[in-house]
Protein backbone atom coordinates (compact mmCIF):
# COMPACT_ATOMS: atom_id res chain seq x y z
CA UNK A 1 0.00 0.00 0.00
CA UNK A 2 1.28 3.44 -0.90
CA UNK A 3 0.17 6.60 0.90
CA UNK A 4 0.40 10.12 -0.48
CA UNK A 5 -0.06 12.67 2.31
CA UNK A 6 -0.55 16.42 2.19
CA UNK A 7 -0.73 18.02 5.61
CA UNK A 8 -3.19 20.86 6.20
CA UNK A 9 -3.28 23.71 8.69
CA UNK A 10 -6.91 23.20 9.63
CA UNK A 11 -10.01 21.29 8.65
CA UNK A 12 -10.94 17.64 8.61
CA UNK A 13 -8.72 14.82 7.51
CA UNK A 14 -9.89 13.42 4.20
CA UNK A 15 -9.25 10.05 2.58
CA UNK A 16 -9.13 9.12 -1.08
CA UNK A 17 -8.66 5.58 -2.35
CA UNK A 18 -7.53 4.96 -5.93
CA UNK A 19 -8.01 1.41 -7.20
CA UNK A 20 -6.83 0.37 -10.64
CA UNK A 21 -8.60 -2.15 -12.81
CA UNK A 22 -5.53 -4.34 -12.43
CA UNK A 23 -6.72 -5.16 -8.89
CA UNK A 24 -9.73 -7.07 -10.16
CA UNK A 25 -13.34 -6.58 -11.13
CA UNK A 26 -15.62 -3.89 -9.66
CA UNK A 27 -16.69 -6.07 -6.72
CA UNK A 28 -13.08 -6.72 -5.72
CA UNK A 29 -12.06 -3.06 -6.10
CA UNK A 30 -15.03 -1.89 -4.02
CA UNK A 31 -14.23 -4.45 -1.30
CA UNK A 32 -10.68 -3.11 -1.13
CA UNK A 33 -12.00 0.48 -0.90
CA UNK A 34 -14.43 -0.43 1.89
CA UNK A 35 -11.72 -2.20 3.89
CA UNK A 36 -9.30 0.72 3.58
CA UNK A 37 -12.04 3.21 4.47
CA UNK A 38 -12.89 1.17 7.58
CA UNK A 39 -9.21 1.01 8.56
CA UNK A 40 -9.05 4.81 8.22
CA UNK A 41 -12.22 5.23 10.29
CA UNK A 42 -10.66 3.20 13.11
CA UNK A 43 -7.46 5.27 13.29
CA UNK A 44 -8.63 8.78 12.35
CA UNK A 45 -9.19 9.80 15.99
CA UNK A 46 -5.53 9.00 16.74
CA UNK A 47 -4.15 11.33 14.04
CA UNK A 48 -1.93 14.14 15.29
CA UNK A 49 -2.88 16.68 12.62
CA UNK A 50 -5.26 17.10 9.71
CA UNK A 51 -4.22 15.98 6.24
CA UNK A 52 -5.41 14.83 2.86
CA UNK A 53 -4.50 11.16 2.41
CA UNK A 54 -4.59 9.25 -0.86
CA UNK A 55 -4.16 5.47 -0.70
CA UNK A 56 -2.94 3.44 -3.67
CA UNK A 57 -3.43 -0.23 -2.73
CA UNK A 58 -1.33 -2.98 -4.27
CA UNK A 59 -2.56 -6.29 -5.66
CA UNK A 60 -1.98 -8.18 -2.40
CA UNK A 61 -4.53 -5.94 -0.63
CA UNK A 62 -7.36 -8.21 -1.78
CA UNK A 63 -5.80 -11.25 -0.05
CA UNK A 64 -4.59 -9.50 3.10
CA UNK A 65 -6.37 -10.11 6.39
CA UNK A 66 -8.17 -7.05 7.74
CA UNK A 67 -6.05 -6.99 10.91
CA UNK A 68 -2.88 -6.92 8.79
CA UNK A 69 -4.37 -4.17 6.65
CA UNK A 70 -4.98 -2.01 9.72
CA UNK A 71 -1.42 -2.61 10.96
CA UNK A 72 0.04 -1.71 7.56
CA UNK A 73 -2.13 1.42 7.39
CA UNK A 74 -0.99 2.50 10.87
CA UNK A 75 2.66 1.89 9.93
CA UNK A 76 2.30 4.03 6.82
CA UNK A 77 0.69 6.83 8.86
CA UNK A 78 3.49 6.60 11.41
CA UNK A 79 6.08 6.98 8.63
CA UNK A 80 4.19 10.11 7.50
CA UNK A 81 4.36 11.47 11.09
CA UNK A 82 0.57 11.53 11.45
CA UNK A 83 0.32 9.07 14.36
VENGI-V356324 format. One record per helix or strand. SS is the DSSP state (H for helix, E for strand). FROM is the first residue (numbers start at 1). TO is the last residue. Records with the same first field share a line. If there is no record, write none. Layout:
# VENGI-V356324
SS: FROM-TO  FROM-TO
This chain:
# VENGI-V356324
E: 2-7  14-18  51-56
H: 21-23  26-46  59-62  66-79
